[in-house]
Amino acid sequence: MNRRKKGNQILRARVKKANAKLNPSNKPKYISKADRETETTESTQEKNLVSEE
C-alpha cells in the first residue's frame, strides 16, 4: 500500500467516525437474553402482587 493511499484511508476512517457520532442510530439498545428473562419474571411478580391486593 503506498503512502498516499494509506493517508487517504486514515482520513476517510476519521470522517466516517465523525459522521457516525453526529447521526446516532435509532436502533434499540441490546438487552441480553438473561436480562430479558429476569425482567419478564419481575414484571409478572409485580402483576401478581397487584392482582392479589
RAJOZI-V353013 format. One record per residue. N is the residue number from 0. RES is the residue in three letters. OMEGA is omega in degrees with one decimal (999 if undefined). NEAR is the number of other C-alpha atoms within 8 Angstrom. D_FIRST is the distance of its C-alpha to the first C-alpha in Angstrom with 1 decimal. Layout:
BEGIN
N/RES/OMEGA/NEAR/D_FIRST  N/RES/OMEGA/NEAR/D_FIRST
END
This chain:
BEGIN
0/MET/-178.4/4/0.0  1/ASN/-172.6/5/3.8  2/ARG/-178.0/6/6.7  3/ARG/-179.2/6/8.4  4/LYS/-179.9/8/6.6  5/LYS/177.9/9/6.5  6/GLY/178.6/8/10.1  7/ASN/179.4/8/11.2  8/GLN/179.6/8/10.4  9/ILE/179.7/8/12.5  10/LEU/178.4/8/15.1  11/ARG/179.4/8/15.5  12/ALA/178.2/8/16.1  13/ARG/179.6/8/18.7  14/VAL/180.0/8/20.4  15/LYS/178.3/8/20.6  16/LYS/179.7/8/22.2  17/ALA/178.8/8/24.6  18/ASN/179.2/8/25.7  19/ALA/178.4/8/26.3  20/LYS/-178.9/7/28.6  21/LEU/-177.3/6/30.5  22/ASN/-179.1/6/31.2  23/PRO/-178.1/6/32.4  24/SER/179.0/4/33.0  25/ASN/-178.4/4/36.5  26/LYS/178.8/4/36.0  27/PRO/-178.5/4/38.7  28/LYS/-177.7/4/37.8  29/TYR/175.1/4/37.6  30/ILE/-176.6/6/40.8  31/SER/-177.6/6/40.8  32/LYS/-179.9/6/43.3  33/ALA/178.9/6/45.5  34/ASP/178.4/8/45.7  35/ARG/-178.9/9/46.7  36/GLU/178.9/8/49.4  37/THR/179.0/8/50.8  38/GLU/179.9/8/50.9  39/THR/179.1/8/52.8  40/THR/177.6/8/55.3  41/GLU/-178.9/8/55.9  42/SER/178.5/8/56.5  43/THR/177.6/8/58.9  44/GLN/178.0/8/60.8  45/GLU/179.0/8/61.2  46/LYS/178.8/8/62.5  47/ASN/178.8/8/65.0  48/LEU/-179.2/8/66.2  49/VAL/-178.3/7/66.7  50/SER/179.7/6/68.5  51/GLU/-177.9/5/70.9  52/GLU/999/4/72.1
END
